[in-house]
Amino acid sequence: ELRRAVKSLAVGERLARVLIDGRDLVHLPTAADLVGVAKSMSTTRLPVDFRAAHVCPEDPWAAMWTTHWVAASSNRGIVTGAFHTRDEAMDWLLAPSVAVPHQSGPTDLPGH
């Protein structure tokens, strides 16, 4: 569902900024699902300045899967980052230019 929604907005509406707030995430996709979504997104004609910010779940296990998704997306050329708070994510999304945040695990997220 998320993949369809993001692709529809990014391609159909030409939206270049997406905020995904996963603080209450309870369903954990499989690694294959995450890589499949990232692969699908990378073959979509996203706007050149497209960025996706993910607010990580509070649950450490779910946060790990979020950072895995971010890494899979980033490895496929999609500018994406994972953040602890909505404010951090919004600041990154609204910045005129961005550096891609370091993404190696939940304890390495910006602001931690």
C-alpha positions in Angstrom: 0.0 0.0 0.0 2.7 2.5 1.0 4.6 1.9 -2.3 1.5 2.5 -4.4 0.6 5.7 -2.4 4.2 7.1 -2.6 4.6 6.3 -6.3 1.2 7.7 -7.1 1.9 11.0 -5.4 5.5 11.3 -6.6 4.7 10.5 -10.2 1.1 11.6 -10.6 1.2 14.7 -8.5 5.0 15.3 -9.0 5.5 15.6 -5.2 9.1 15.8 -4.3 8.9 15.5 -0.6 7.4 12.6 1.4 7.2 12.2 5.2 6.4 8.7 6.5 5.7 8.7 10.2 6.2 5.2 11.5 6.2 5.9 15.2 3.2 3.5 15.7 4.4 0.9 13.2 3.3 -2.6 14.3 3.6 -4.7 11.1 7.1 -5.6 10.2 7.6 -6.5 6.5 10.1 -9.1 5.4 13.6 -8.1 4.2 12.5 -9.3 0.7 9.5 -7.1 0.8 11.6 -4.1 1.7 14.1 -4.7 -1.0 11.3 -5.3 -3.5 9.7 -2.0 -2.7 13.0 -0.1 -2.9 13.7 -1.8 -6.3 10.3 -0.9 -7.5 10.7 2.7 -6.4 14.1 3.0 -8.1 12.6 2.2 -11.5 9.9 4.8 -11.1 10.3 8.2 -12.7 10.5 10.1 -9.4 11.1 13.9 -9.5 14.8 14.7 -9.6 14.7 16.4 -6.2 12.6 13.6 -4.6 13.3 13.0 -0.9 11.6 10.6 1.6 12.0 11.0 5.4 11.0 8.3 7.7 10.2 8.9 11.4 11.4 5.6 13.1 9.1 3.6 15.2 9.8 3.7 19.0 10.1 -0.1 19.1 13.8 -0.9 18.5 13.1 -4.0 16.4 10.7 -2.0 14.1 13.2 0.9 13.9 15.8 -1.6 12.7 13.6 -2.6 9.8 13.0 1.1 9.0 16.7 1.7 8.7 17.0 -1.4 6.6 14.4 0.1 4.2 16.2 3.4 4.1 19.5 1.6 3.3 17.9 -0.5 0.6 16.3 2.7 -0.9 19.5 4.7 -0.7 21.5 1.9 -2.3 19.2 2.3 -5.3 19.6 6.0 -5.6 16.5 7.2 -3.7 17.4 10.1 -1.4 15.9 9.0 1.9 16.6 9.3 5.6 15.5 7.9 9.0 14.9 10.2 12.0 13.9 9.9 15.6 11.5 12.8 15.6 9.0 14.4 13.2 10.7 17.8 13.6 14.1 16.4 12.5 12.5 14.7 9.5 10.7 17.9 8.5 13.8 20.0 8.9 15.7 17.6 6.6 12.8 17.6 4.1 12.5 21.3 3.9 16.2 22.1 3.7 17.2 23.6 0.3 19.9 21.0 -0.1 20.7 17.9 2.0 23.3 15.5 2.9 22.0 11.9 3.1 22.1 11.0 6.8 24.4 8.1 7.9 22.2 5.0 8.1 23.8 2.0 9.9 21.3 1.3 12.7 18.8 2.8 15.1 21.4 4.1 17.5 23.1 6.0 14.6 20.1 8.0 13.5 20.4 11.8 13.4 19.5 13.3 16.8 20.3 10.1 18.8 
